[in-house]
Amino acid sequence: QVQLVESGGGLVQAGGSLRLSCAASGSIFGINLMHWYRQFLGQQRELVATIDRSDRTNYADSVRGRFTISRDNAKNMVWLQMNTLKPEDTAVYYCNADVYGDGGRSLRNYWGQGTQVTVSS
């Protein structure tokens, strides 16, 4: 049983910043990749950023240079620092993680509940 709980969303003006957090809890041996996705209204979910256990990162072109993903393996947490926000960043943001369980013998993917980010112009 693993849960990912997000927080930090809200309403900000264009040019502002938000920091999203996601805490994984439950039966966790370790976590491999962690991701942030976002879903625009009426659209498919899209990948925003990925981070591995060695803090290597990948970003969508639309956010590279503005967003920073980070993690703490000991705390089983991942963050998304969002700077210079634009109205087109408005979406529901979801964390996602590949979680090892059963003493490292299983690998399962989990989603957070999502948090709304709204950027006003």
C-alpha positions as CSV (number, residue, x, y, z in Angstrom):
1,Q,0.0,0.0,0.0
2,V,1.6,3.2,-1.3
3,Q,0.2,6.7,-1.4
4,L,1.5,9.8,-3.1
5,V,0.2,13.0,-1.6
6,E,0.7,16.3,-3.4
7,S,0.5,19.8,-2.1
8,G,1.5,23.3,-3.0
9,G,-0.8,24.2,-5.8
10,G,-2.7,27.4,-6.0
11,L,-3.4,30.6,-7.8
12,V,-0.5,32.9,-8.8
13,Q,0.0,35.7,-11.2
14,A,2.1,35.3,-14.3
15,G,5.8,35.6,-13.5
16,G,5.3,34.2,-10.1
17,S,6.5,31.0,-8.5
18,L,5.1,27.9,-6.8
19,R,6.7,24.9,-5.2
20,L,4.8,21.6,-5.5
21,S,5.6,18.7,-3.2
22,C,4.8,15.1,-3.3
23,A,5.3,12.7,-0.4
24,A,5.3,8.9,-0.9
25,S,4.3,6.8,2.1
26,G,3.5,3.2,2.8
27,S,5.4,0.0,2.1
28,I,8.4,1.4,0.2
29,F,11.7,-0.4,-0.3
30,G,12.9,2.4,-2.6
31,I,11.8,4.6,-5.4
32,N,13.3,4.5,-8.9
33,L,12.1,7.2,-11.3
34,M,9.9,10.0,-10.1
35,H,7.9,12.3,-12.4
36,W,5.7,15.3,-12.6
37,Y,2.9,15.3,-15.1
38,R,0.3,17.9,-15.9
39,Q,-3.1,17.8,-17.5
40,F,-4.6,20.8,-19.2
41,L,-8.4,21.1,-19.2
42,G,-9.9,18.7,-21.7
43,Q,-6.5,17.4,-22.7
44,Q,-4.3,14.3,-22.2
45,R,-1.8,14.2,-19.4
46,E,1.7,15.2,-20.4
47,L,5.1,14.6,-18.9
48,V,6.7,17.7,-17.3
49,A,9.8,16.4,-15.6
50,T,11.6,13.2,-14.6
51,I,14.3,12.6,-12.0
52,D,16.2,9.4,-11.2
53,R,17.8,8.3,-8.0
54,S,21.1,10.0,-8.9
55,D,19.3,13.3,-9.4
56,R,19.6,13.2,-13.2
57,T,16.7,15.1,-14.7
58,N,14.7,15.5,-17.9
59,Y,12.3,18.3,-18.7
60,A,9.7,19.1,-21.3
61,D,10.9,21.8,-23.6
62,S,8.0,24.0,-22.5
63,V,9.3,24.2,-18.9
64,R,13.1,23.7,-19.2
65,G,14.9,26.6,-17.6
66,R,11.8,27.6,-15.5
67,F,11.0,24.4,-13.6
68,T,13.3,22.4,-11.4
69,I,12.5,18.8,-10.2
70,S,14.3,17.6,-7.1
71,R,14.0,14.6,-4.7
72,D,15.1,13.2,-1.4
73,N,15.5,9.5,-1.5
74,A,15.6,9.2,2.3
75,K,12.4,11.1,2.7
76,N,10.7,9.6,-0.4
77,M,9.7,13.0,-1.6
78,V,9.8,14.9,-4.9
79,W,9.3,18.6,-5.5
80,L,8.7,20.7,-8.5
81,Q,9.9,24.3,-8.2
82,M,8.0,26.4,-10.8
83,N,9.4,29.8,-11.6
84,T,8.4,32.4,-14.2
85,L,5.0,30.9,-14.4
86,K,2.9,31.6,-17.5
87,P,-0.9,31.3,-18.0
88,E,-0.2,28.3,-20.3
89,D,1.2,26.5,-17.2
90,T,-2.3,26.3,-15.8
91,A,-3.2,22.7,-15.3
92,V,-3.6,19.9,-12.8
93,Y,-0.2,18.7,-11.8
94,Y,0.4,15.1,-10.8
95,C,3.3,13.3,-9.2
96,N,4.1,9.8,-10.3
97,A,6.6,7.3,-9.0
98,D,8.0,3.8,-9.7
99,V,8.1,2.3,-6.2
100,Y,10.0,-0.8,-5.2
101,G,8.2,-3.0,-2.6
102,D,8.4,-6.5,-1.2
103,G,12.1,-6.0,-0.2
104,G,12.9,-4.8,-3.7
105,R,11.2,-7.7,-5.5
106,S,8.3,-5.7,-6.9
107,L,8.0,-2.5,-8.9
108,R,4.8,-0.7,-9.2
109,N,3.7,2.7,-10.5
110,Y,1.7,5.1,-8.5
111,W,-0.1,8.4,-9.1
112,G,-0.7,11.3,-6.7
113,Q,-4.2,12.9,-6.5
114,G,-3.2,16.0,-8.4
115,T,-3.0,19.6,-7.4
116,Q,-4.4,22.5,-9.3
117,V,-2.1,25.3,-10.5
118,T,-3.7,28.4,-12.0
119,V,-1.7,31.2,-13.4
120,S,-3.5,34.4,-14.0
121,S,-2.5,37.0,-16.6
